[in-house]
Amino acid sequence: LELRRQAAIPQSPSMAQYHGLATQVQAIQERAEAREAELQRVMAEARQNSKVQVQRLHSLHQEELEAKEQQIRMFRKELDDLLTIMGRLSDRHPAISDVLMGASVGAGSE
């Protein structure tokens, strides 16, 4: 008698409940897929923005480096010109050479 009563109690959900659960699971899966697609889109956009920003910064700093290198080339040329003029003057006027050598020796000892 007890076994018959337990056998009469459904041990599994009814078909309506099963169908309802299946629909809910499908809706959850669709939302998860949509979130995954959105996440992939956002990540791709972030990667692209990052690449663009890196390229922009590289370009900006490259221009700055080139400007500084040009400045250094100009200073070196000016220094070379000054050294050439000093060399010519010291060849013509040995006293200038003595003064310059004394100034460089005095500057080195400070």
KOLKEMI-756381 format. One record per atom (N, C-alpha, C): x, y, z. Coordinates in nm, 3 decimals. Layout:
N
{X: X	Y: Y	Z: Z}
...
# end
This chain:
110
{X: 0.083	Y: -0.118	Z: 0.000}
{X: 0.000	Y: 0.000	Z: 0.000}
{X: 0.088	Y: 0.126	Z: 0.000}
{X: 0.186	Y: 0.128	Z: 0.084}
{X: 0.278	Y: 0.242	Z: 0.091}
{X: 0.356	Y: 0.255	Z: -0.040}
{X: 0.397	Y: 0.144	Z: -0.096}
{X: 0.471	Y: 0.148	Z: -0.221}
{X: 0.387	Y: 0.205	Z: -0.334}
{X: 0.257	Y: 0.168	Z: -0.335}
{X: 0.168	Y: 0.219	Z: -0.439}
{X: 0.152	Y: 0.371	Z: -0.425}
{X: 0.141	Y: 0.419	Z: -0.302}
{X: 0.125	Y: 0.563	Z: -0.279}
{X: 0.252	Y: 0.637	Z: -0.327}
{X: 0.368	Y: 0.585	Z: -0.296}
{X: 0.492	Y: 0.649	Z: -0.338}
{X: 0.507	Y: 0.642	Z: -0.490}
{X: 0.460	Y: 0.534	Z: -0.549}
{X: 0.467	Y: 0.521	Z: -0.695}
{X: 0.374	Y: 0.619	Z: -0.762}
{X: 0.265	Y: 0.655	Z: -0.698}
{X: 0.169	Y: 0.749	Z: -0.756}
{X: 0.223	Y: 0.892	Z: -0.753}
{X: 0.315	Y: 0.923	Z: -0.662}
{X: 0.372	Y: 1.057	Z: -0.654}
{X: 0.473	Y: 1.071	Z: -0.767}
{X: 0.457	Y: 1.173	Z: -0.851}
{X: 0.551	Y: 1.188	Z: -0.961}
{X: 0.692	Y: 1.215	Z: -0.909}
{X: 0.786	Y: 1.141	Z: -0.959}
{X: 0.925	Y: 1.154	Z: -0.920}
{X: 1.001	Y: 1.252	Z: -1.010}
{X: 0.939	Y: 1.297	Z: -1.121}
{X: 1.002	Y: 1.390	Z: -1.213}
{X: 0.903	Y: 1.503	Z: -1.242}
{X: 0.956	Y: 1.615	Z: -1.286}
{X: 0.867	Y: 1.726	Z: -1.315}
{X: 0.773	Y: 1.694	Z: -1.430}
{X: 0.661	Y: 1.759	Z: -1.430}
{X: 0.565	Y: 1.736	Z: -1.538}
{X: 0.621	Y: 1.794	Z: -1.667}
{X: 0.559	Y: 1.758	Z: -1.777}
{X: 0.605	Y: 1.807	Z: -1.907}
{X: 0.594	Y: 1.959	Z: -1.916}
{X: 0.494	Y: 2.018	Z: -1.857}
{X: 0.480	Y: 2.164	Z: -1.860}
{X: 0.594	Y: 2.229	Z: -1.783}
{X: 0.626	Y: 2.171	Z: -1.667}
{X: 0.737	Y: 2.224	Z: -1.588}
{X: 0.869	Y: 2.206	Z: -1.664}
{X: 0.884	Y: 2.090	Z: -1.725}
{X: 1.005	Y: 2.062	Z: -1.801}
{X: 1.019	Y: 2.161	Z: -1.917}
{X: 0.910	Y: 2.184	Z: -1.989}
{X: 0.912	Y: 2.277	Z: -2.101}
{X: 0.944	Y: 2.419	Z: -2.051}
{X: 0.888	Y: 2.459	Z: -1.940}
{X: 0.915	Y: 2.590	Z: -1.882}
{X: 1.062	Y: 2.605	Z: -1.845}
{X: 1.116	Y: 2.502	Z: -1.784}
{X: 1.258	Y: 2.505	Z: -1.749}
{X: 1.347	Y: 2.509	Z: -1.873}
{X: 1.310	Y: 2.433	Z: -1.976}
{X: 1.388	Y: 2.432	Z: -2.100}
{X: 1.386	Y: 2.571	Z: -2.164}
{X: 1.273	Y: 2.637	Z: -2.161}
{X: 1.262	Y: 2.772	Z: -2.217}
{X: 1.350	Y: 2.870	Z: -2.138}
{X: 1.345	Y: 2.857	Z: -2.007}
{X: 1.428	Y: 2.944	Z: -1.922}
{X: 1.577	Y: 2.921	Z: -1.949}
{X: 1.617	Y: 2.796	Z: -1.960}
{X: 1.757	Y: 2.763	Z: -1.987}
{X: 1.799	Y: 2.821	Z: -2.121}
{X: 1.712	Y: 2.808	Z: -2.222}
{X: 1.744	Y: 2.861	Z: -2.354}
{X: 1.758	Y: 3.013	Z: -2.348}
{X: 1.669	Y: 3.080	Z: -2.275}
{X: 1.677	Y: 3.227	Z: -2.262}
{X: 1.806	Y: 3.267	Z: -2.192}
{X: 1.844	Y: 3.192	Z: -2.090}
{X: 1.969	Y: 3.221	Z: -2.018}
{X: 2.089	Y: 3.203	Z: -2.111}
{X: 2.086	Y: 3.096	Z: -2.191}
{X: 2.195	Y: 3.073	Z: -2.285}
{X: 2.204	Y: 3.184	Z: -2.390}
{X: 2.090	Y: 3.228	Z: -2.439}
{X: 2.090	Y: 3.335	Z: -2.539}
{X: 2.144	Y: 3.465	Z: -2.480}
{X: 2.107	Y: 3.497	Z: -2.354}
{X: 2.160	Y: 3.617	Z: -2.289}
{X: 2.311	Y: 3.604	Z: -2.268}
{X: 2.354	Y: 3.484	Z: -2.230}
{X: 2.498	Y: 3.462	Z: -2.210}
{X: 2.573	Y: 3.479	Z: -2.342}
{X: 2.518	Y: 3.428	Z: -2.450}
{X: 2.582	Y: 3.443	Z: -2.582}
{X: 2.586	Y: 3.589	Z: -2.624}
{X: 2.477	Y: 3.662	Z: -2.597}
{X: 2.474	Y: 3.804	Z: -2.631}
{X: 2.577	Y: 3.881	Z: -2.549}
{X: 2.589	Y: 3.848	Z: -2.420}
{X: 2.690	Y: 3.913	Z: -2.336}
{X: 2.831	Y: 3.880	Z: -2.385}
{X: 2.852	Y: 3.757	Z: -2.424}
{X: 2.983	Y: 3.715	Z: -2.475}
{X: 3.016	Y: 3.791	Z: -2.604}
{X: 2.917	Y: 3.804	Z: -2.693}
{X: 2.940	Y: 3.878	Z: -2.818}
{X: 2.971	Y: 4.024	Z: -2.788}
{X: 2.898	Y: 4.084	Z: -2.694}
{X: 2.922	Y: 4.223	Z: -2.657}
{X: 3.062	Y: 4.238	Z: -2.595}
{X: 3.099	Y: 4.144	Z: -2.511}
{X: 3.232	Y: 4.146	Z: -2.451}
{X: 3.341	Y: 4.137	Z: -2.557}
{X: 3.323	Y: 4.049	Z: -2.653}
{X: 3.421	Y: 4.035	Z: -2.762}
{X: 3.431	Y: 4.165	Z: -2.842}
{X: 3.315	Y: 4.229	Z: -2.868}
{X: 3.313	Y: 4.355	Z: -2.943}
{X: 3.386	Y: 4.464	Z: -2.866}
{X: 3.358	Y: 4.472	Z: -2.736}
{X: 3.422	Y: 4.575	Z: -2.652}
{X: 3.573	Y: 4.551	Z: -2.644}
{X: 3.612	Y: 4.425	Z: -2.631}
{X: 3.755	Y: 4.394	Z: -2.624}
{X: 3.825	Y: 4.428	Z: -2.756}
{X: 3.762	Y: 4.397	Z: -2.868}
{X: 3.821	Y: 4.430	Z: -2.998}
{X: 3.833	Y: 4.582	Z: -3.013}
{X: 3.731	Y: 4.653	Z: -2.970}
{X: 3.735	Y: 4.799	Z: -2.978}
{X: 3.845	Y: 4.856	Z: -2.888}
{X: 3.859	Y: 4.800	Z: -2.769}
{X: 3.963	Y: 4.846	Z: -2.677}
{X: 4.102	Y: 4.818	Z: -2.734}
{X: 4.121	Y: 4.701	Z: -2.795}
{X: 4.250	Y: 4.670	Z: -2.857}
{X: 4.280	Y: 4.768	Z: -2.971}
{X: 4.179	Y: 4.797	Z: -3.051}
{X: 4.199	Y: 4.890	Z: -3.162}
{X: 4.231	Y: 5.029	Z: -3.110}
{X: 4.158	Y: 5.074	Z: -3.009}
{X: 4.185	Y: 5.206	Z: -2.951}
{X: 4.325	Y: 5.211	Z: -2.892}
{X: 4.366	Y: 5.103	Z: -2.829}
{X: 4.499	Y: 5.097	Z: -2.770}
{X: 4.606	Y: 5.107	Z: -2.879}
{X: 4.587	Y: 5.034	Z: -2.988}
{X: 4.683	Y: 5.040	Z: -3.098}
{X: 4.693	Y: 5.180	Z: -3.155}
{X: 4.578	Y: 5.244	Z: -3.173}
{X: 4.576	Y: 5.380	Z: -3.227}
{X: 4.649	Y: 5.476	Z: -3.133}
{X: 4.624	Y: 5.460	Z: -3.003}
{X: 4.689	Y: 5.548	Z: -2.905}
{X: 4.840	Y: 5.526	Z: -2.903}
{X: 4.882	Y: 5.402	Z: -2.909}
{X: 5.027	Y: 5.372	Z: -2.910}
{X: 5.091	Y: 5.432	Z: -3.035}
{X: 5.026	Y: 5.418	Z: -3.149}
{X: 5.080	Y: 5.475	Z: -3.272}
{X: 5.088	Y: 5.627	Z: -3.264}
{X: 4.985	Y: 5.689	Z: -3.206}
{X: 4.982	Y: 5.834	Z: -3.193}
{X: 5.095	Y: 5.880	Z: -3.102}
{X: 5.112	Y: 5.812	Z: -2.987}
{X: 5.218	Y: 5.850	Z: -2.895}
{X: 5.356	Y: 5.827	Z: -2.957}
{X: 5.371	Y: 5.716	Z: -3.027}
{X: 5.499	Y: 5.688	Z: -3.094}
{X: 5.530	Y: 5.798	Z: -3.194}
{X: 5.431	Y: 5.836	Z: -3.273}
{X: 5.450	Y: 5.942	Z: -3.371}
{X: 5.486	Y: 6.073	Z: -3.303}
{X: 5.415	Y: 6.106	Z: -3.197}
{X: 5.441	Y: 6.230	Z: -3.124}
{X: 5.582	Y: 6.232	Z: -3.070}
{X: 5.623	Y: 6.126	Z: -3.005}
{X: 5.757	Y: 6.122	Z: -2.946}
{X: 5.865	Y: 6.110	Z: -3.053}
{X: 5.833	Y: 6.047	Z: -3.163}
{X: 5.929	Y: 6.037	Z: -3.273}
{X: 5.959	Y: 6.177	Z: -3.326}
{X: 5.855	Y: 6.257	Z: -3.341}
{X: 5.874	Y: 6.395	Z: -3.387}
{X: 5.958	Y: 6.474	Z: -3.288}
{X: 5.931	Y: 6.454	Z: -3.158}
{X: 6.009	Y: 6.523	Z: -3.055}
{X: 6.156	Y: 6.481	Z: -3.061}
{X: 6.180	Y: 6.352	Z: -3.076}
{X: 6.317	Y: 6.302	Z: -3.085}
{X: 6.389	Y: 6.359	Z: -3.206}
{X: 6.321	Y: 6.362	Z: -3.318}
{X: 6.383	Y: 6.416	Z: -3.439}
{X: 6.416	Y: 6.564	Z: -3.422}
{X: 6.327	Y: 6.638	Z: -3.354}
{X: 6.353	Y: 6.781	Z: -3.330}
{X: 6.475	Y: 6.797	Z: -3.239}
{X: 6.485	Y: 6.715	Z: -3.135}
{X: 6.601	Y: 6.723	Z: -3.044}
{X: 6.729	Y: 6.684	Z: -3.116}
{X: 6.724	Y: 6.582	Z: -3.200}
{X: 6.842	Y: 6.542	Z: -3.275}
{X: 6.886	Y: 6.653	Z: -3.369}
{X: 6.791	Y: 6.721	Z: -3.431}
{X: 6.824	Y: 6.834	Z: -3.518}
{X: 6.890	Y: 6.945	Z: -3.437}
{X: 6.838	Y: 6.969	Z: -3.318}
{X: 6.895	Y: 7.070	Z: -3.229}
{X: 7.040	Y: 7.034	Z: -3.192}
{X: 7.062	Y: 6.908	Z: -3.160}
{X: 7.197	Y: 6.862	Z: -3.125}
{X: 7.291	Y: 6.878	Z: -3.245}
{X: 7.244	Y: 6.845	Z: -3.365}
{X: 7.328	Y: 6.863	Z: -3.485}
{X: 7.366	Y: 7.010	Z: -3.504}
{X: 7.270	Y: 7.100	Z: -3.479}
{X: 7.298	Y: 7.243	Z: -3.493}
{X: 7.402	Y: 7.288	Z: -3.390}
{X: 7.387	Y: 7.242	Z: -3.263}
{X: 7.483	Y: 7.279	Z: -3.159}
{X: 7.622	Y: 7.224	Z: -3.191}
{X: 7.629	Y: 7.103	Z: -3.241}
{X: 7.760	Y: 7.045	Z: -3.277}
{X: 7.826	Y: 7.125	Z: -3.389}
{X: 7.746	Y: 7.166	Z: -3.487}
{X: 7.801	Y: 7.244	Z: -3.597}
{X: 7.853	Y: 7.377	Z: -3.544}
{X: 7.775	Y: 7.442	Z: -3.457}
{X: 7.820	Y: 7.568	Z: -3.400}
{X: 7.950	Y: 7.549	Z: -3.321}
{X: 7.956	Y: 7.440	Z: -3.242}
{X: 8.076	Y: 7.412	Z: -3.163}
{X: 8.195	Y: 7.385	Z: -3.255}
{X: 8.174	Y: 7.306	Z: -3.359}
{X: 8.282	Y: 7.280	Z: -3.455}
{X: 8.329	Y: 7.410	Z: -3.520}
{X: 8.234	Y: 7.496	Z: -3.556}
{X: 8.272	Y: 7.625	Z: -3.617}
{X: 8.354	Y: 7.708	Z: -3.519}
{X: 8.310	Y: 7.712	Z: -3.392}
{X: 8.384	Y: 7.788	Z: -3.291}
{X: 8.525	Y: 7.732	Z: -3.270}
{X: 8.535	Y: 7.599	Z: -3.264}
{X: 8.667	Y: 7.537	Z: -3.246}
{X: 8.758	Y: 7.564	Z: -3.366}
{X: 8.701	Y: 7.563	Z: -3.484}
{X: 8.779	Y: 7.593	Z: -3.604}
{X: 8.831	Y: 7.736	Z: -3.599}
{X: 8.742	Y: 7.829	Z: -3.562}
{X: 8.783	Y: 7.970	Z: -3.553}
{X: 8.890	Y: 7.988	Z: -3.445}
{X: 8.872	Y: 7.920	Z: -3.331}
{X: 8.971	Y: 7.931	Z: -3.223}
{X: 9.105	Y: 7.874	Z: -3.268}
{X: 9.101	Y: 7.765	Z: -3.342}
{X: 9.224	Y: 7.706	Z: -3.392}
{X: 9.296	Y: 7.801	Z: -3.487}
{X: 9.221	Y: 7.866	Z: -3.575}
{X: 9.282	Y: 7.962	Z: -3.669}
{X: 9.341	Y: 8.082	Z: -3.595}
{X: 9.266	Y: 8.130	Z: -3.495}
{X: 9.316	Y: 8.244	Z: -3.418}
{X: 9.443	Y: 8.208	Z: -3.341}
{X: 9.444	Y: 8.090	Z: -3.284}
{X: 9.563	Y: 8.052	Z: -3.207}
{X: 9.684	Y: 8.029	Z: -3.298}
{X: 9.658	Y: 7.987	Z: -3.423}
{X: 9.768	Y: 7.974	Z: -3.519}
{X: 9.827	Y: 8.111	Z: -3.554}
{X: 9.740	Y: 8.209	Z: -3.568}
{X: 9.784	Y: 8.344	Z: -3.605}
{X: 9.840	Y: 8.422	Z: -3.486}
{X: 9.781	Y: 8.397	Z: -3.370}
{X: 9.820	Y: 8.472	Z: -3.252}
{X: 9.850	Y: 8.375	Z: -3.138}
{X: 9.974	Y: 8.335	Z: -3.125}
{X: 10.011	Y: 8.238	Z: -3.020}
{X: 9.972	Y: 8.284	Z: -2.880}
{X: 9.965	Y: 8.411	Z: -2.855}
{X: 9.927	Y: 8.460	Z: -2.722}
{X: 9.785	Y: 8.417	Z: -2.687}
{X: 9.698	Y: 8.415	Z: -2.787}
{X: 9.560	Y: 8.372	Z: -2.764}
{X: 9.559	Y: 8.226	Z: -2.724}
{X: 9.644	Y: 8.148	Z: -2.789}
{X: 9.653	Y: 8.006	Z: -2.756}
{X: 9.695	Y: 7.987	Z: -2.612}
{X: 9.792	Y: 8.067	Z: -2.566}
{X: 9.838	Y: 8.059	Z: -2.427}
{X: 9.725	Y: 8.096	Z: -2.331}
{X: 9.650	Y: 8.198	Z: -2.365}
{X: 9.538	Y: 8.241	Z: -2.279}
{X: 9.432	Y: 8.132	Z: -2.274}
{X: 9.402	Y: 8.077	Z: -2.391}
{X: 9.300	Y: 7.972	Z: -2.396}
{X: 9.345	Y: 7.847	Z: -2.322}
{X: 9.468	Y: 7.810	Z: -2.335}
{X: 9.521	Y: 7.693	Z: -2.265}
{X: 9.523	Y: 7.719	Z: -2.114}
{X: 9.557	Y: 7.839	Z: -2.075}
{X: 9.554	Y: 7.873	Z: -1.932}
{X: 9.414	Y: 7.872	Z: -1.877}
{X: 9.316	Y: 7.918	Z: -1.956}
{X: 9.176	Y: 7.919	Z: -1.913}
{X: 9.124	Y: 7.775	Z: -1.902}
{X: 9.163	Y: 7.689	Z: -1.996}
{X: 9.113	Y: 7.551	Z: -1.989}
{X: 9.180	Y: 7.476	Z: -1.876}
{X: 9.307	Y: 7.505	Z: -1.845}
{X: 9.375	Y: 7.440	Z: -1.735}
{X: 9.315	Y: 7.489	Z: -1.604}
{X: 9.287	Y: 7.621	Z: -1.596}
{X: 9.228	Y: 7.678	Z: -1.475}
{X: 9.086	Y: 7.625	Z: -1.455}
{X: 9.012	Y: 7.607	Z: -1.565}
{X: 8.873	Y: 7.557	Z: -1.555}
{X: 8.875	Y: 7.413	Z: -1.511}
{X: 8.974	Y: 7.336	Z: -1.553}
{X: 8.981	Y: 7.196	Z: -1.516}
{X: 9.019	Y: 7.176	Z: -1.371}
{X: 9.091	Y: 7.273	Z: -1.311}
{X: 9.137	Y: 7.254	Z: -1.173}
{X: 9.034	Y: 7.299	Z: -1.072}
{X: 8.926	Y: 7.365	Z: -1.115}
{X: 8.823	Y: 7.414	Z: -1.022}
{X: 8.737	Y: 7.303	Z: -0.973}
# end
